[in-house]
């Protein structure tokens, strides 16, 4: 066989092998979405799924103290800072007597991307709590750093979605689901939770896919994807991605890795609830517990296009 023909055959086989390898990596069942970045958002964050029409919020360079559709609970003042080229805001946690019992420190940042007011609860919802513009299938992102662990058994950051107001007078308004990223001292570094009726929480302890936990004085990127499973109205997939590198040369590293996931199923009890949380939410919340203060930046939430497969 002439050398040219033999070489061409070897090259062809090599290309085929590389194509097979790349295809299998792209669609690895453990983390298929991480290989599908459709682009970079305006704040420099990689999008794991493409944006869809509808409501969205990006804090970007806005001042969180007066940004439209954004609210810091108790009107705690956020102060601006810059370190190693990273611009961020800091808030001090406030003391709280928990409705569920006990006391501690907490901070809460609320996004109301669809504006308007809450009309419904988890019992009366019509696929949304406020309007058809409520964020439903979504990608919620925040870069955070905590300081001063005040309660090691509580130290956690919760990403609460699809929810509403928390009220003693009307407990059913809460209507939310969440995933939490926690300190190892809590006994569970990651959990899925529901609080449909305030302040009754269900938590499901999840198994992390790699070694990580909430640590003081260290930046971390958190990204929660929650979306309906195609052709199955009885399931919603909730996935927490973590970027432990956070920043490289003052820019988001976008080193997103799937940390844990939970499939919420209609009729499957998590303790107090068996209702599937699949509606659009009036309020999206970033919450801390058991820490003294919070640094935050690059917060956003948006509606996403459902993946064809995952």
N, C-alpha and C positions, 0 to 999 in steps of 0.2 A: 504494500500500500504506500503511495507517495506520502512524503512527510507532511505536505500541506493538508491532505485529506485526513490523515491520522490526527493531526493537531486540531483540525476543525471538529472532528468527532469528540475528542477529549473536551474541548471547549464547550460544545453543546451539552455534554453530560454534566459538566460543572455548573453551567447556567441552570439546568433543570434541578440539580441538587440544591443550589442556593435558593431557587424559587420555592421549593418544597419547604425548606427550613424557614424562610421568611414568612411564608403563609402560616405555618404551624405556630410560629411565635406570635404573629399578629392576632390570631384567634385562639390564643391559649385560654382555656375555660376558666382559669383562676382569676384572670384580670384582663379580659378582652378590651374593655373600654379604654384602658390606659394607653393602648397603642393606636387610638383613633382620634388624636387631637385634631379637631377641625380648624384650629386657628388660635390666635391670641386675642384676648379681649382688650378693651381700651386701657385697662389698668395694668396690662402686662401679664395677666394671669392666663395660663393655658386653659382652654375649655375642653373638658372631657367629652362633652356632647354638644352638637351645634345649637345655637340659640334659636328659639322659635318666636313667633310673634306673641304679643301680649305684654304683661307687666314685667318690669325689671327695675333693679336699683343697683347703682354702683357708687360707692362713696367717693372714690378717686381722690381728688385734691380738695373736696369740699370740707368745710368746717363742720364736724359732727354736732356742734352745739346749736347750729341753726340750719342744718341741711334739711331740705324738704323730704318728707317721707321717712325721716330717721328721728328716733327719739331715745335719749338716755334716761333711764328710769330715775325718778326723783330729781330730775334736772341736775344731776351731778355734772360739774364742769369738767370737760376734757381739756387737758393742756397739751400743746404741741411740743414735739421734741424731734431732734435729728441726731442719729448716731451712725457712724460709719456710712454715711450717705443715705441711710434709710429714714424716711420721714414717717412719724407715727404719732399717736395720741395716747395719753394716759389718763385713766380715771381711778379714783380711790373707791374701794368697795364700801358699801354702807352696812351698818348693823341691821339685823333683821330677826324678828321672832317668827319662825317658820309656822305657817298655818298647820303643817303636819306635825309640829312639836319641836321644841328645842330652839336654840338661837345660834347665830353665827354671822358671817359676812358674805355679802353677795353683790354682784353688779349685773345689770341687764341692759342690753342694747337692742332696741326694737326697730324693725323695718316694716313699713306698711306700704308695700310696693304698688298695690292697686288703689290706694287712697280710700276715700269713702268711710263708711262705718259698718261695724259688724251687725248683721241681721239675723243670723242663724247659729245654731249649735250643732254638735255632732249628732244630736237626735233629730234635728229638723232640717239639716243641710240639704241643699239641692245640687250637690256637686261643688258647692262653694259656700263660704260663710258670709261673704260680703257682696260680691258680684261675680259675674262670669270672668272678670279680669283678674280674679285672685290667682296667685301662683300655685300651680298644681304639680305637674311634672317639672322638677326643678334641680338646679345646681346652686348650692349655697356655699360661699367661700369666705374665709377669714384668716388673716395671719395674726397670731396672738403671742403674747409673752406674759407670764404671771410672775408676781413678786410676793414674797412673804407668805408662806403657807401658815394659816392661822388654825386650821383644823385638818390635820392629816387624813382623818377618816372621811372628810367631805370634799377634799380638794379635787375639783373637776371643772371642766368646761362643757356646757351642753349646747348643742345646735338644735333648736326647737323649731319645728316647721308645721305648716298646714293648720296653724292654731288661731286662737282668738284671745280675748281679754281674760284675765284671771281675777275672779270676783267672788267674794264670800256671799254676796246677795244672789248671784246667779252662777253657781259653780259649773254648770254645763257649758258655759261660754269657752272654757279653756281649750277643749277639742283638739289637742295637739299630740304629735309624735315627736320623737327626738333620738339623737344618738349622742353619747357622751364620751369624752376623752379625759381620762382620769389619772391621778397619781397612783403609783403602785400601792401606797399605804391605804387606799380605799378598799383593796381586795379585789378590784375589777378594773382593769385599765380601759375597757371599752364595754358599753352597754347600749341596747336599744330600749327605749321607754315610751310609755303612753301616759298622758294626763288628760283624759277626756273630761273628767269631772274634778275640779280644783278642790282640795289638794291631794287627790287620790292618785298615786303613781304606781304604775306597773313597770318593773325593770326586768330585762332578760340579759343575763351575763353572756357575753360573746367571747369567742376564742380569737385573739389577734393573730394575724398572719405573719407578723414579724415582731421583733423585740423593740418596743417603744412605750413611752408613758409620759404623762404630763410632768415636766420638771420645772422648777423655778428658775427664772433668769435666763431662759432659753427660748428663742423664737421657734415657732412651729406653724406650718400651714395646715389648715383643716378644710376639708371639702366634703359636703354631704350631697350625694345624688339620691333622689327619691323619685321613682317613676313606675308607672303601670306596666305590667307585663303584657306584651302583645298577645292578643287573642285570648286573654284570661282576665275577666273583670273581677276575679276573686283574689288577686294577688298584687302587691306592690313591693318592689325591691328597693331596699334602703342600703346604701353603700357609703361607708366612711373612708375617704382617702386622706393620707397624711404625707406632708412634705417635711421631713425632719431636718433637711438642709436649710430650708427657708429662703435664705438670700445668698446670692453670689454676685459680688461687685455691686452691691446695693440694689440689685434687681431680683425679682422672684426667681428662685431656682427652677420651679416647675418640675420638681422631681417627685411627682405624685405617685404614690403606691397604695394599692388597696389594703386597708388595715383590717376591716371587718365588714360583714354584711348580715342583713337580716331580712327574710322574706315575710312580710305581714300577710296573713291569710284570713279571709272572711271566715268567722266561726272558730278560729284557733284562739284559745284563751291564753292570755299573758298573765292571768291572775284575777284581776277585777273586770277585765274587758275581753270581749271576743269580737268586737267590731273592727272591721278593716278601716284603716285611716287612709282614704284615697281622695279626699276632697281638696279643693283649692283653699288656701289659708289667707285670712285677713292679716295675720301678724307672723313675722319670722323673727326669732330671737336668738341672740348670743348671750349666754348666761354663765357666770362664774359662781362658784361656791368654795368656801374654805380658803380663800386667798385674800391678801391685803390690797393689792392693786393690779390693774390690767393695762398692758400696752396693746394697742390694736391698730391695724391698718389694712387696706385693700379688702374691704368688706363688700360683698356683692351677692345678689340673688337674682335669678332669671329663669324664665320658662325655657324648657329644652325640647328638642326634637327626640321622640322616642327612638331608641336604637332598634335596628332590624333584627339583631341577634346579640347575645351577650354570653 
